[in-house]
Amino acid sequence: MFHSSLSVETWLNSVKMQNRDLGNEIEDQFNDVLSRFQSKELFQSNWDIATFAIFLTFIATVILLILLVLVRCCCCCCCSSSKSRKTKVGVDNLGMEP
C-alpha cells in the first residue's frame, strides 16, 4: 500500500514540475513578445517577415472561402427555391444501360 501512494506522490510531483515548466515557457514567450512591442522591432529577420506574410495569406484565404460559402448558402438557396426544377442537361449514355 505504501508503494502505490509513493508512486502517486511521485507522479503528482512530476505533473507539478511540468506545469511549472510550461508556465515558465509561456511567461518567457509573453515577455519576448512584449519586449518586441516595446522595441518596435516585431520582425528580427527576413524569415519572420516571410512567415508572417504566409500566415496572413492563409488567414485571408480561409476568410475568403468562408465568405464564398456564406454567399452560396444565402443567395443561391433563396433563389433556387422560387425556380422550378432544373432540366437535365447533356446526353444519356445508353451504352451503360443493361
mmCIF file as gemmi writes it, N, C-alpha and C atoms, coordinates in Angstrom:
data_model
loop_
_atom_site.group_PDB
_atom_site.id
_atom_site.type_symbol
_atom_site.label_atom_id
_atom_site.label_alt_id
_atom_site.label_comp_id
_atom_site.label_asym_id
_atom_site.label_entity_id
_atom_site.label_seq_id
_atom_site.pdbx_PDB_ins_code
_atom_site.Cartn_x
_atom_site.Cartn_y
_atom_site.Cartn_z
_atom_site.occupancy
_atom_site.B_iso_or_equiv
_atom_site.pdbx_formal_charge
_atom_site.auth_seq_id
_atom_site.auth_asym_id
_atom_site.pdbx_PDB_model_num
ATOM 1 N N . MET Axp A 1 ? 0.823 -1.188 0 1 0 ? 1 A 1
ATOM 2 C CA . MET Axp A 1 ? 0 0 0 1 0 ? 1 A 1
ATOM 3 C C . MET Axp A 1 ? 0.865 1.249 0 1 0 ? 1 A 1
ATOM 4 N N . PHE Axp A 2 ? 1.982 1.197 0.73 1 0 ? 2 A 1
ATOM 5 C CA . PHE Axp A 2 ? 2.879 2.335 0.804 1 0 ? 2 A 1
ATOM 6 C C . PHE Axp A 2 ? 3.501 2.636 -0.558 1 0 ? 2 A 1
ATOM 7 N N . HIS Axp A 3 ? 3.806 1.595 -1.3 1 0 ? 3 A 1
ATOM 8 C CA . HIS Axp A 3 ? 4.435 1.747 -2.609 1 0 ? 3 A 1
ATOM 9 C C . HIS Axp A 3 ? 3.523 2.497 -3.583 1 0 ? 3 A 1
ATOM 10 N N . SER Axp A 4 ? 2.23 2.185 -3.602 1 0 ? 4 A 1
ATOM 11 C CA . SER Axp A 4 ? 1.315 2.829 -4.543 1 0 ? 4 A 1
ATOM 12 C C . SER Axp A 4 ? 1.122 4.299 -4.185 1 0 ? 4 A 1
ATOM 13 N N . SER Axp A 5 ? 1.07 4.639 -2.9 1 0 ? 5 A 1
ATOM 14 C CA . SER Axp A 5 ? 0.904 6.046 -2.523 1 0 ? 5 A 1
ATOM 15 C C . SER Axp A 5 ? 2.168 6.831 -2.848 1 0 ? 5 A 1
ATOM 16 N N . LEU Axp A 6 ? 3.33 6.186 -2.755 1 0 ? 6 A 1
ATOM 17 C CA . LEU Axp A 6 ? 4.577 6.838 -3.099 1 0 ? 6 A 1
ATOM 18 C C . LEU Axp A 6 ? 4.635 7.12 -4.597 1 0 ? 6 A 1
ATOM 19 N N . SER Axp A 7 ? 4.193 6.166 -5.404 1 0 ? 7 A 1
ATOM 20 C CA . SER Axp A 7 ? 4.217 6.378 -6.853 1 0 ? 7 A 1
ATOM 21 C C . SER Axp A 7 ? 3.223 7.46 -7.262 1 0 ? 7 A 1
ATOM 22 N N . VAL Axp A 8 ? 2.092 7.555 -6.578 1 0 ? 8 A 1
ATOM 23 C CA . VAL Axp A 8 ? 1.119 8.604 -6.871 1 0 ? 8 A 1
ATOM 24 C C . VAL Axp A 8 ? 1.718 9.961 -6.509 1 0 ? 8 A 1
ATOM 25 N N . GLU Axp A 9 ? 2.406 10.031 -5.382 1 0 ? 9 A 1
ATOM 26 C CA . GLU Axp A 9 ? 3.047 11.284 -4.991 1 0 ? 9 A 1
ATOM 27 C C . GLU Axp A 9 ? 4.12 11.681 -5.999 1 0 ? 9 A 1
ATOM 28 N N . THR Axp A 10 ? 4.885 10.713 -6.43 1 0 ? 10 A 1
ATOM 29 C CA . THR Axp A 10 ? 5.926 10.977 -7.417 1 0 ? 10 A 1
ATOM 30 C C . THR Axp A 10 ? 5.306 11.48 -8.714 1 0 ? 10 A 1
ATOM 31 N N . TRP Axp A 11 ? 4.231 10.858 -9.124 1 0 ? 11 A 1
ATOM 32 C CA . TRP Axp A 11 ? 3.535 11.271 -10.342 1 0 ? 11 A 1
ATOM 33 C C . TRP Axp A 11 ? 2.999 12.693 -10.188 1 0 ? 11 A 1
ATOM 34 N N . LEU Axp A 12 ? 2.385 12.996 -9.038 1 0 ? 12 A 1
ATOM 35 C CA . LEU Axp A 12 ? 1.852 14.341 -8.81 1 0 ? 12 A 1
ATOM 36 C C . LEU Axp A 12 ? 2.964 15.385 -8.813 1 0 ? 12 A 1
ATOM 37 N N . ASN Axp A 13 ? 4.1 15.045 -8.214 1 0 ? 13 A 1
ATOM 38 C CA . ASN Axp A 13 ? 5.222 15.978 -8.213 1 0 ? 13 A 1
ATOM 39 C C . ASN Axp A 13 ? 5.74 16.229 -9.62 1 0 ? 13 A 1
ATOM 40 N N . SER Axp A 14 ? 5.795 15.187 -10.444 1 0 ? 14 A 1
ATOM 41 C CA . SER Axp A 14 ? 6.263 15.375 -11.818 1 0 ? 14 A 1
ATOM 42 C C . SER Axp A 14 ? 5.28 16.223 -12.619 1 0 ? 14 A 1
ATOM 43 N N . VAL Axp A 15 ? 3.981 16.043 -12.381 1 0 ? 15 A 1
ATOM 44 C CA . VAL Axp A 15 ? 2.976 16.862 -13.071 1 0 ? 15 A 1
ATOM 45 C C . VAL Axp A 15 ? 3.104 18.316 -12.636 1 0 ? 15 A 1
ATOM 46 N N . LYS Axp A 16 ? 3.332 18.547 -11.352 1 0 ? 16 A 1
ATOM 47 C CA . LYS Axp A 16 ? 3.505 19.92 -10.863 1 0 ? 16 A 1
ATOM 48 C C . LYS Axp A 16 ? 4.732 20.57 -11.489 1 0 ? 16 A 1
ATOM 49 N N . MET Axp A 17 ? 5.818 19.811 -11.63 1 0 ? 17 A 1
ATOM 50 C CA . MET Axp A 17 ? 7.033 20.348 -12.238 1 0 ? 17 A 1
ATOM 51 C C . MET Axp A 17 ? 6.803 20.674 -13.713 1 0 ? 17 A 1
ATOM 52 N N . GLN Axp A 18 ? 6.069 19.806 -14.418 1 0 ? 18 A 1
ATOM 53 C CA . GLN Axp A 18 ? 5.774 20.063 -15.829 1 0 ? 18 A 1
ATOM 54 C C . GLN Axp A 18 ? 4.908 21.302 -15.97 1 0 ? 18 A 1
ATOM 55 N N . ASN Axp A 19 ? 3.937 21.462 -15.065 1 0 ? 19 A 1
ATOM 56 C CA . ASN Axp A 19 ? 3.085 22.648 -15.119 1 0 ? 19 A 1
ATOM 57 C C . ASN Axp A 19 ? 3.902 23.905 -14.86 1 0 ? 19 A 1
ATOM 58 N N . ARG Axp A 20 ? 4.86 23.835 -13.921 1 0 ? 20 A 1
ATOM 59 C CA . ARG Axp A 20 ? 5.724 24.981 -13.652 1 0 ? 20 A 1
ATOM 60 C C . ARG Axp A 20 ? 6.584 25.297 -14.87 1 0 ? 20 A 1
ATOM 61 N N . ASP Axp A 21 ? 7.128 24.241 -15.501 1 0 ? 21 A 1
ATOM 62 C CA . ASP Axp A 21 ? 7.946 24.448 -16.694 1 0 ? 21 A 1
ATOM 63 C C . ASP Axp A 21 ? 7.121 25.071 -17.815 1 0 ? 21 A 1
ATOM 64 N N . LEU Axp A 22 ? 5.908 24.585 -17.998 1 0 ? 22 A 1
ATOM 65 C CA . LEU Axp A 22 ? 5.023 25.139 -19.024 1 0 ? 22 A 1
ATOM 66 C C . LEU Axp A 22 ? 4.695 26.593 -18.706 1 0 ? 22 A 1
ATOM 67 N N . GLY Axp A 23 ? 4.436 26.877 -17.433 1 0 ? 23 A 1
ATOM 68 C CA . GLY Axp A 23 ? 4.157 28.252 -17.026 1 0 ? 23 A 1
ATOM 69 C C . GLY Axp A 23 ? 5.341 29.165 -17.284 1 0 ? 23 A 1
ATOM 70 N N . ASN Axp A 24 ? 6.542 28.669 -17.013 1 0 ? 24 A 1
ATOM 71 C CA . ASN Axp A 24 ? 7.746 29.472 -17.262 1 0 ? 24 A 1
ATOM 72 C C . ASN Axp A 24 ? 7.95 29.711 -18.752 1 0 ? 24 A 1
ATOM 73 N N . GLU Axp A 25 ? 7.69 28.688 -19.58 1 0 ? 25 A 1
ATOM 74 C CA . GLU Axp A 25 ? 7.826 28.856 -21.034 1 0 ? 25 A 1
ATOM 75 C C . GLU Axp A 25 ? 6.835 29.881 -21.569 1 0 ? 25 A 1
ATOM 76 N N . ILE Axp A 26 ? 5.595 29.809 -21.099 1 0 ? 26 A 1
ATOM 77 C CA . ILE Axp A 26 ? 4.584 30.77 -21.544 1 0 ? 26 A 1
ATOM 78 C C . ILE Axp A 26 ? 4.964 32.174 -21.109 1 0 ? 26 A 1
ATOM 79 N N . GLU Axp A 27 ? 5.443 32.299 -19.895 1 0 ? 27 A 1
ATOM 80 C CA . GLU Axp A 27 ? 5.861 33.614 -19.395 1 0 ? 27 A 1
ATOM 81 C C . GLU Axp A 27 ? 7.037 34.155 -20.199 1 0 ? 27 A 1
ATOM 82 N N . ASP Axp A 28 ? 7.995 33.294 -20.538 1 0 ? 28 A 1
ATOM 83 C CA . ASP Axp A 28 ? 9.136 33.726 -21.35 1 0 ? 28 A 1
ATOM 84 C C . ASP Axp A 28 ? 8.69 34.183 -22.738 1 0 ? 28 A 1
ATOM 85 N N . GLN Axp A 29 ? 7.766 33.428 -23.354 1 0 ? 29 A 1
ATOM 86 C CA . GLN Axp A 29 ? 7.256 33.823 -24.673 1 0 ? 29 A 1
ATOM 87 C C . GLN Axp A 29 ? 6.525 35.161 -24.595 1 0 ? 29 A 1
ATOM 88 N N . PHE Axp A 30 ? 5.723 35.331 -23.563 1 0 ? 30 A 1
ATOM 89 C CA . PHE Axp A 30 ? 4.98 36.584 -23.386 1 0 ? 30 A 1
ATOM 90 C C . PHE Axp A 30 ? 5.938 37.75 -23.2 1 0 ? 30 A 1
ATOM 91 N N . ASN Axp A 31 ? 6.977 37.54 -22.4 1 0 ? 31 A 1
ATOM 92 C CA . ASN Axp A 31 ? 7.959 38.608 -22.185 1 0 ? 31 A 1
ATOM 93 C C . ASN Axp A 31 ? 8.715 38.93 -23.469 1 0 ? 31 A 1
ATOM 94 N N . ASP Axp A 32 ? 9.005 37.922 -24.287 1 0 ? 32 A 1
ATOM 95 C CA . ASP Axp A 32 ? 9.678 38.149 -25.561 1 0 ? 32 A 1
ATOM 96 C C . ASP Axp A 32 ? 8.81 38.982 -26.492 1 0 ? 32 A 1
ATOM 97 N N . VAL Axp A 33 ? 7.526 38.633 -26.583 1 0 ? 33 A 1
ATOM 98 C CA . VAL Axp A 33 ? 6.609 39.4 -27.443 1 0 ? 33 A 1
ATOM 99 C C . VAL Axp A 33 ? 6.471 40.817 -26.923 1 0 ? 33 A 1
ATOM 100 N N . LEU Axp A 34 ? 6.363 40.967 -25.612 1 0 ? 34 A 1
ATOM 101 C CA . LEU Axp A 34 ? 6.23 42.292 -25.005 1 0 ? 34 A 1
ATOM 102 C C . LEU Axp A 34 ? 7.47 43.146 -25.266 1 0 ? 34 A 1
ATOM 103 N N . SER Axp A 35 ? 8.646 42.54 -25.186 1 0 ? 35 A 1
ATOM 104 C CA . SER Axp A 35 ? 9.874 43.296 -25.447 1 0 ? 35 A 1
ATOM 105 C C . SER Axp A 35 ? 9.964 43.694 -26.919 1 0 ? 35 A 1
ATOM 106 N N . ARG Axp A 36 ? 9.459 42.846 -27.817 1 0 ? 36 A 1
ATOM 107 C CA . ARG Axp A 36 ? 9.454 43.213 -29.24 1 0 ? 36 A 1
ATOM 108 C C . ARG Axp A 36 ? 8.519 44.383 -29.497 1 0 ? 36 A 1
ATOM 109 N N . PHE Axp A 37 ? 7.359 44.381 -28.817 1 0 ? 37 A 1
ATOM 110 C CA . PHE Axp A 37 ? 6.438 45.504 -28.978 1 0 ? 37 A 1
ATOM 111 C C . PHE Axp A 37 ? 7.057 46.792 -28.446 1 0 ? 37 A 1
ATOM 112 N N . GLN Axp A 38 ? 7.758 46.699 -27.341 1 0 ? 38 A 1
ATOM 113 C CA . GLN Axp A 38 ? 8.36 47.891 -26.753 1 0 ? 38 A 1
ATOM 114 C C . GLN Axp A 38 ? 9.496 48.416 -27.606 1 0 ? 38 A 1
ATOM 115 N N . SER Axp A 39 ? 10.273 47.528 -28.221 1 0 ? 39 A 1
ATOM 116 C CA . SER Axp A 39 ? 11.387 47.972 -29.057 1 0 ? 39 A 1
ATOM 117 C C . SER Axp A 39 ? 10.933 48.338 -30.47 1 0 ? 39 A 1
ATOM 118 N N . LYS Axp A 40 ? 9.677 48.072 -30.781 1 0 ? 40 A 1
ATOM 119 C CA . LYS Axp A 40 ? 9.08 48.34 -32.097 1 0 ? 40 A 1
ATOM 120 C C . LYS Axp A 40 ? 9.801 47.596 -33.22 1 0 ? 40 A 1
ATOM 121 N N . GLU Axp A 41 ? 10.447 46.486 -32.899 1 0 ? 41 A 1
ATOM 122 C CA . GLU Axp A 41 ? 11.054 45.598 -33.886 1 0 ? 41 A 1
ATOM 123 C C . GLU Axp A 41 ? 10.356 44.254 -33.803 1 0 ? 41 A 1
ATOM 124 N N . LEU Axp A 42 ? 9.209 44.154 -34.466 1 0 ? 42 A 1
ATOM 125 C CA . LEU Axp A 42 ? 8.448 42.916 -34.402 1 0 ? 42 A 1
ATOM 126 C C . LEU Axp A 42 ? 9.117 41.809 -35.188 1 0 ? 42 A 1
ATOM 127 N N . PHE Axp A 43 ? 9.786 42.17 -36.284 1 0 ? 43 A 1
ATOM 128 C CA . PHE Axp A 43 ? 10.415 41.176 -37.14 1 0 ? 43 A 1
ATOM 129 C C . PHE Axp A 43 ? 11.925 41.334 -37.035 1 0 ? 43 A 1
ATOM 130 N N . GLN Axp A 44 ? 12.59 40.29 -36.575 1 0 ? 44 A 1
ATOM 131 C CA . GLN Axp A 44 ? 14.032 40.367 -36.384 1 0 ? 44 A 1
ATOM 132 C C . GLN Axp A 44 ? 14.806 39.887 -37.599 1 0 ? 44 A 1
ATOM 133 N N . SER Axp A 45 ? 14.142 39.18 -38.501 1 0 ? 45 A 1
ATOM 134 C CA . SER Axp A 45 ? 14.845 38.696 -39.692 1 0 ? 45 A 1
ATOM 135 C C . SER Axp A 45 ? 13.87 38.635 -40.857 1 0 ? 45 A 1
ATOM 136 N N . ASN Axp A 46 ? 14.428 38.342 -42.028 1 0 ? 46 A 1
ATOM 137 C CA . ASN Axp A 46 ? 13.582 38.199 -43.216 1 0 ? 46 A 1
ATOM 138 C C . ASN Axp A 46 ? 12.661 36.996 -43.094 1 0 ? 46 A 1
ATOM 139 N N . TRP Axp A 47 ? 13.107 35.954 -42.36 1 0 ? 47 A 1
ATOM 140 C CA . TRP Axp A 47 ? 12.274 34.773 -42.171 1 0 ? 47 A 1
ATOM 141 C C . TRP Axp A 47 ? 11.024 35.118 -41.372 1 0 ? 47 A 1
ATOM 142 N N . ASP Axp A 48 ? 11.147 36.01 -40.406 1 0 ? 48 A 1
ATOM 143 C CA . ASP Axp A 48 ? 9.976 36.434 -39.634 1 0 ? 48 A 1
ATOM 144 C C . ASP Axp A 48 ? 8.961 37.126 -40.536 1 0 ? 48 A 1
ATOM 145 N N . ILE Axp A 49 ? 9.446 37.964 -41.428 1 0 ? 49 A 1
ATOM 146 C CA . ILE Axp A 49 ? 8.552 38.678 -42.352 1 0 ? 49 A 1
ATOM 147 C C . ILE Axp A 49 ? 7.878 37.694 -43.297 1 0 ? 49 A 1
ATOM 148 N N . ALA Axp A 50 ? 8.65 36.746 -43.833 1 0 ? 50 A 1
ATOM 149 C CA . ALA Axp A 50 ? 8.087 35.755 -44.755 1 0 ? 50 A 1
ATOM 150 C C . ALA Axp A 50 ? 7.059 34.879 -44.055 1 0 ? 50 A 1
ATOM 151 N N . THR Axp A 51 ? 7.349 34.471 -42.849 1 0 ? 51 A 1
ATOM 152 C CA . THR Axp A 51 ? 6.409 33.643 -42.094 1 0 ? 51 A 1
ATOM 153 C C . THR Axp A 51 ? 5.119 34.4 -41.825 1 0 ? 51 A 1
ATOM 154 N N . PHE Axp A 52 ? 5.246 35.662 -41.461 1 0 ? 52 A 1
ATOM 155 C CA . PHE Axp A 52 ? 4.062 36.477 -41.202 1 0 ? 52 A 1
ATOM 156 C C . PHE Axp A 52 ? 3.238 36.671 -42.47 1 0 ? 52 A 1
ATOM 157 N N . ALA Axp A 53 ? 3.905 36.864 -43.6 1 0 ? 53 A 1
ATOM 158 C CA . ALA Axp A 53 ? 3.188 37.03 -44.872 1 0 ? 53 A 1
ATOM 159 C C . ALA Axp A 53 ? 2.448 35.748 -45.247 1 0 ? 53 A 1
ATOM 160 N N . ILE Axp A 54 ? 3.078 34.602 -45.046 1 0 ? 54 A 1
ATOM 161 C CA . ILE Axp A 54 ? 2.421 33.322 -45.339 1 0 ? 54 A 1
ATOM 162 C C . ILE Axp A 54 ? 1.227 33.119 -44.409 1 0 ? 54 A 1
ATOM 163 N N . PHE Axp A 55 ? 1.398 33.465 -43.147 1 0 ? 55 A 1
ATOM 164 C CA . PHE Axp A 55 ? 0.302 33.342 -42.184 1 0 ? 55 A 1
ATOM 165 C C . PHE Axp A 55 ? -0.873 34.231 -42.579 1 0 ? 55 A 1
ATOM 166 N N . LEU Axp A 56 ? -0.6 35.481 -42.956 1 0 ? 56 A 1
ATOM 167 C CA . LEU Axp A 56 ? -1.684 36.379 -43.368 1 0 ? 56 A 1
ATOM 168 C C . LEU Axp A 56 ? -2.363 35.887 -44.638 1 0 ? 56 A 1
ATOM 169 N N . THR Axp A 57 ? -1.6 35.328 -45.578 1 0 ? 57 A 1
ATOM 170 C CA . THR Axp A 57 ? -2.187 34.77 -46.797 1 0 ? 57 A 1
ATOM 171 C C . THR Axp A 57 ? -3.115 33.608 -46.472 1 0 ? 57 A 1
ATOM 172 N N . PHE Axp A 58 ? -2.702 32.751 -45.564 1 0 ? 58 A 1
ATOM 173 C CA . PHE Axp A 58 ? -3.534 31.63 -45.13 1 0 ? 58 A 1
ATOM 174 C C . PHE Axp A 58 ? -4.829 32.125 -44.489 1 0 ? 58 A 1
ATOM 175 N N . ILE Axp A 59 ? -4.73 33.086 -43.592 1 0 ? 59 A 1
ATOM 176 C CA . ILE Axp A 59 ? -5.915 33.627 -42.916 1 0 ? 59 A 1
ATOM 177 C C . ILE Axp A 59 ? -6.851 34.282 -43.938 1 0 ? 59 A 1
ATOM 178 N N . ALA Axp A 60 ? -6.291 35.033 -44.876 1 0 ? 60 A 1
ATOM 179 C CA . ALA Axp A 60 ? -7.117 35.688 -45.899 1 0 ? 60 A 1
ATOM 180 C C . ALA Axp A 60 ? -7.824 34.656 -46.765 1 0 ? 60 A 1
ATOM 181 N N . THR Axp A 61 ? -7.156 33.558 -47.093 1 0 ? 61 A 1
ATOM 182 C CA . THR Axp A 61 ? -7.769 32.501 -47.902 1 0 ? 61 A 1
ATOM 183 C C . THR Axp A 61 ? -8.918 31.84 -47.155 1 0 ? 61 A 1
ATOM 184 N N . VAL Axp A 62 ? -8.723 31.576 -45.884 1 0 ? 62 A 1
ATOM 185 C CA . VAL Axp A 62 ? -9.785 30.969 -45.073 1 0 ? 62 A 1
ATOM 186 C C . VAL Axp A 62 ? -10.985 31.902 -44.995 1 0 ? 62 A 1
ATOM 187 N N . ILE Axp A 63 ? -10.745 33.182 -44.771 1 0 ? 63 A 1
ATOM 188 C CA . ILE Axp A 63 ? -11.849 34.147 -44.689 1 0 ? 63 A 1
ATOM 189 C C . ILE Axp A 63 ? -12.57 34.235 -46.03 1 0 ? 63 A 1
ATOM 190 N N . LEU Axp A 64 ? -11.837 34.242 -47.134 1 0 ? 64 A 1
ATOM 191 C CA . LEU Axp A 64 ? -12.458 34.283 -48.457 1 0 ? 64 A 1
ATOM 192 C C . LEU Axp A 64 ? -13.322 33.052 -48.701 1 0 ? 64 A 1
ATOM 193 N N . LEU Axp A 65 ? -12.834 31.872 -48.333 1 0 ? 65 A 1
ATOM 194 C CA . LEU Axp A 65 ? -13.628 30.655 -48.519 1 0 ? 65 A 1
ATOM 195 C C . LEU Axp A 65 ? -14.89 30.671 -47.666 1 0 ? 65 A 1
ATOM 196 N N . ILE Axp A 66 ? -14.792 31.17 -46.457 1 0 ? 66 A 1
ATOM 197 C CA . ILE Axp A 66 ? -15.979 31.275 -45.594 1 0 ? 66 A 1
ATOM 198 C C . ILE Axp A 66 ? -16.991 32.238 -46.204 1 0 ? 66 A 1
ATOM 199 N N . LEU Axp A 67 ? -16.516 33.357 -46.736 1 0 ? 67 A 1
ATOM 200 C CA . LEU Axp A 67 ? -17.429 34.309 -47.388 1 0 ? 67 A 1
ATOM 201 C C . LEU Axp A 67 ? -18.1 33.7 -48.613 1 0 ? 67 A 1
ATOM 202 N N . LEU Axp A 68 ? -17.342 32.939 -49.406 1 0 ? 68 A 1
ATOM 203 C CA . LEU Axp A 68 ? -17.932 32.292 -50.575 1 0 ? 68 A 1
ATOM 204 C C . LEU Axp A 68 ? -19.001 31.284 -50.184 1 0 ? 68 A 1
ATOM 205 N N . VAL Axp A 69 ? -18.77 30.545 -49.124 1 0 ? 69 A 1
ATOM 206 C CA . VAL Axp A 69 ? -19.766 29.584 -48.645 1 0 ? 69 A 1
ATOM 207 C C . VAL Axp A 69 ? -21.01 30.316 -48.167 1 0 ? 69 A 1
ATOM 208 N N . LEU Axp A 70 ? -20.831 31.407 -47.439 1 0 ? 70 A 1
ATOM 209 C CA . LEU Axp A 70 ? -21.986 32.172 -46.962 1 0 ? 70 A 1
ATOM 210 C C . LEU Axp A 70 ? -22.783 32.766 -48.113 1 0 ? 70 A 1
ATOM 211 N N . VAL Axp A 71 ? -22.09 33.286 -49.121 1 0 ? 71 A 1
ATOM 212 C CA . VAL Axp A 71 ? -22.785 33.84 -50.284 1 0 ? 71 A 1
ATOM 213 C C . VAL Axp A 71 ? -23.542 32.735 -51.005 1 0 ? 71 A 1
ATOM 214 N N . ARG Axp A 72 ? -22.926 31.592 -51.164 1 0 ? 72 A 1
ATOM 215 C CA . ARG Axp A 72 ? -23.574 30.461 -51.85 1 0 ? 72 A 1
ATOM 216 C C . ARG Axp A 72 ? -24.815 30.017 -51.092 1 0 ? 72 A 1
ATOM 217 N N . CYS Axp A 73 ? -24.698 29.907 -49.777 1 0 ? 73 A 1
ATOM 218 C CA . CYS Axp A 73 ? -25.835 29.44 -48.976 1 0 ? 73 A 1
ATOM 219 C C . CYS Axp A 73 ? -26.958 30.468 -48.937 1 0 ? 73 A 1
ATOM 220 N N . CYS Axp A 74 ? -26.611 31.715 -48.731 1 0 ? 74 A 1
ATOM 221 C CA . CYS Axp A 74 ? -27.633 32.756 -48.567 1 0 ? 74 A 1
ATOM 222 C C . CYS Axp A 74 ? -28.298 33.127 -49.889 1 0 ? 74 A 1
ATOM 223 N N . CYS Axp A 75 ? -27.527 33.327 -50.93 1 0 ? 75 A 1
ATOM 224 C CA . CYS Axp A 75 ? -28.088 33.811 -52.189 1 0 ? 75 A 1
ATOM 225 C C . CYS Axp A 75 ? -28.678 32.692 -53.038 1 0 ? 75 A 1
ATOM 226 N N . CYS Axp A 76 ? -27.99 31.616 -53.197 1 0 ? 76 A 1
ATOM 227 C CA . CYS Axp A 76 ? -28.428 30.565 -54.114 1 0 ? 76 A 1
ATOM 228 C C . CYS Axp A 76 ? -29.577 29.746 -53.535 1 0 ? 76 A 1
ATOM 229 N N . CYS Axp A 77 ? -29.627 29.554 -52.244 1 0 ? 77 A 1
ATOM 230 C CA . CYS Axp A 77 ? -30.706 28.771 -51.651 1 0 ? 77 A 1
ATOM 231 C C . CYS Axp A 77 ? -32.035 29.5 -51.779 1 0 ? 77 A 1
ATOM 232 N N . CYS Axp A 78 ? -32.012 30.809 -51.59 1 0 ? 78 A 1
ATOM 233 C CA . CYS Axp A 78 ? -33.247 31.592 -51.687 1 0 ? 78 A 1
ATOM 234 C C . CYS Axp A 78 ? -33.729 31.67 -53.13 1 0 ? 78 A 1
ATOM 235 N N . CYS Axp A 79 ? -32.823 31.831 -54.064 1 0 ? 79 A 1
ATOM 236 C CA . CYS Axp A 79 ? -33.183 31.978 -55.477 1 0 ? 79 A 1
ATOM 237 C C . CYS Axp A 79 ? -33.662 30.664 -56.078 1 0 ? 79 A 1
ATOM 238 N N . SER Axp A 80 ? -33.038 29.56 -55.695 1 0 ? 80 A 1
ATOM 239 C CA . SER Axp A 80 ? -33.374 28.297 -56.328 1 0 ? 80 A 1
ATOM 240 C C . SER Axp A 80 ? -34.709 27.75 -55.841 1 0 ? 80 A 1
ATOM 241 N N . SER Axp A 81 ? -35.189 28.171 -54.689 1 0 ? 81 A 1
ATOM 242 C CA . SER Axp A 81 ? -36.458 27.654 -54.197 1 0 ? 81 A 1
ATOM 243 C C . SER Axp A 81 ? -37.634 28.223 -54.991 1 0 ? 81 A 1
ATOM 244 N N . SER Axp A 82 ? -37.485 29.431 -55.552 1 0 ? 82 A 1
ATOM 245 C CA . SER Axp A 82 ? -38.578 30.03 -56.314 1 0 ? 82 A 1
ATOM 246 C C . SER Axp A 82 ? -38.624 29.509 -57.745 1 0 ? 82 A 1
ATOM 247 N N . LYS Axp A 83 ? -37.511 29.014 -58.267 1 0 ? 83 A 1
ATOM 248 C CA . LYS Axp A 83 ? -37.477 28.493 -59.629 1 0 ? 83 A 1
ATOM 249 C C . LYS Axp A 83 ? -38.001 27.068 -59.658 1 0 ? 83 A 1
ATOM 250 N N . SER Axp A 84 ? -38.408 26.651 -60.846 1 0 ? 84 A 1
ATOM 251 C CA . SER Axp A 84 ? -38.815 25.261 -60.999 1 0 ? 84 A 1
ATOM 252 C C . SER Axp A 84 ? -37.573 24.384 -61.041 1 0 ? 84 A 1
ATOM 253 N N . ARG Axp A 85 ? -37.789 23.081 -61.009 1 0 ? 85 A 1
ATOM 254 C CA . ARG Axp A 85 ? -36.66 22.153 -61.022 1 0 ? 85 A 1
ATOM 255 C C . ARG Axp A 85 ? -35.855 22.343 -62.294 1 0 ? 85 A 1
ATOM 256 N N . LYS Axp A 86 ? -34.554 22.163 -62.174 1 0 ? 86 A 1
ATOM 257 C CA . LYS Axp A 86 ? -33.686 22.315 -63.335 1 0 ? 86 A 1
ATOM 258 C C . LYS Axp A 86 ? -33.9 21.157 -64.301 1 0 ? 86 A 1
ATOM 259 N N . THR Axp A 87 ? -33.825 21.466 -65.58 1 0 ? 87 A 1
ATOM 260 C CA . THR Axp A 87 ? -33.964 20.422 -66.577 1 0 ? 87 A 1
ATOM 261 C C . THR Axp A 87 ? -32.621 19.734 -66.758 1 0 ? 87 A 1
ATOM 262 N N . LYS Axp A 88 ? -32.673 18.52 -67.19 1 0 ? 88 A 1
ATOM 263 C CA . LYS Axp A 88 ? -31.474 17.725 -67.365 1 0 ? 88 A 1
ATOM 264 C C . LYS Axp A 88 ? -30.704 18.227 -68.587 1 0 ? 88 A 1
ATOM 265 N N . VAL Axp A 89 ? -29.394 18.396 -68.396 1 0 ? 89 A 1
ATOM 266 C CA . VAL Axp A 89 ? -28.549 18.875 -69.467 1 0 ? 89 A 1
ATOM 267 C C . VAL Axp A 89 ? -27.601 17.755 -69.853 1 0 ? 89 A 1
ATOM 268 N N . GLY Axp A 90 ? -27.42 17.558 -71.123 1 0 ? 90 A 1
ATOM 269 C CA . GLY Axp A 90 ? -26.467 16.56 -71.567 1 0 ? 90 A 1
ATOM 270 C C . GLY Axp A 90 ? -27.154 15.402 -72.276 1 0 ? 90 A 1
ATOM 271 N N . VAL Axp A 91 ? -26.38 14.386 -72.589 1 0 ? 91 A 1
ATOM 272 C CA . VAL Axp A 91 ? -26.866 13.243 -73.34 1 0 ? 91 A 1
ATOM 273 C C . VAL Axp A 91 ? -26.776 12.026 -72.455 1 0 ? 91 A 1
ATOM 274 N N . ASP Axp A 92 ? -27.835 11.18 -72.486 1 0 ? 92 A 1
ATOM 275 C CA . ASP Axp A 92 ? -27.786 9.929 -71.732 1 0 ? 92 A 1
ATOM 276 C C . ASP Axp A 92 ? -26.821 8.98 -72.414 1 0 ? 92 A 1
ATOM 277 N N . ASN Axp A 93 ? -26.049 8.3 -71.604 1 0 ? 93 A 1
ATOM 278 C CA . ASN Axp A 93 ? -25.108 7.312 -72.127 1 0 ? 93 A 1
ATOM 279 C C . ASN Axp A 93 ? -25.844 5.977 -72.17 1 0 ? 93 A 1
ATOM 280 N N . LEU Axp A 94 ? -26.409 5.637 -73.334 1 0 ? 94 A 1
ATOM 281 C CA . LEU Axp A 94 ? -27.187 4.43 -73.456 1 0 ? 94 A 1
ATOM 282 C C . LEU Axp A 94 ? -26.317 3.174 -73.433 1 0 ? 94 A 1
ATOM 283 N N . GLY Axp A 95 ? -25.027 3.335 -73.606 1 0 ? 95 A 1
ATOM 284 C CA . GLY Axp A 95 ? -24.112 2.215 -73.535 1 0 ? 95 A 1
ATOM 285 C C . GLY Axp A 95 ? -24.014 1.655 -72.118 1 0 ? 95 A 1
ATOM 286 N N . MET Axp A 96 ? -24.398 2.437 -71.138 1 0 ? 96 A 1
ATOM 287 C CA . MET Axp A 96 ? -24.343 1.996 -69.745 1 0 ? 96 A 1
ATOM 288 C C . MET Axp A 96 ? -25.606 1.224 -69.355 1 0 ? 96 A 1
ATOM 289 N N . GLU Axp A 97 ? -26.633 1.25 -70.199 1 0 ? 97 A 1
ATOM 290 C CA . GLU Axp A 97 ? -27.872 0.529 -69.902 1 0 ? 97 A 1
ATOM 291 C C . GLU Axp A 97 ? -27.649 -0.961 -70.1 1 0 ? 97 A 1
ATOM 292 N N . PRO Axp A 98 ? -28.299 -1.822 -69.293 1 0 ? 98 A 1
ATOM 293 C CA . PRO Axp A 98 ? -28.114 -3.273 -69.442 1 0 ? 98 A 1
ATOM 294 C C . PRO Axp A 98 ? -28.854 -3.829 -70.651 1 0 ? 98 A 1
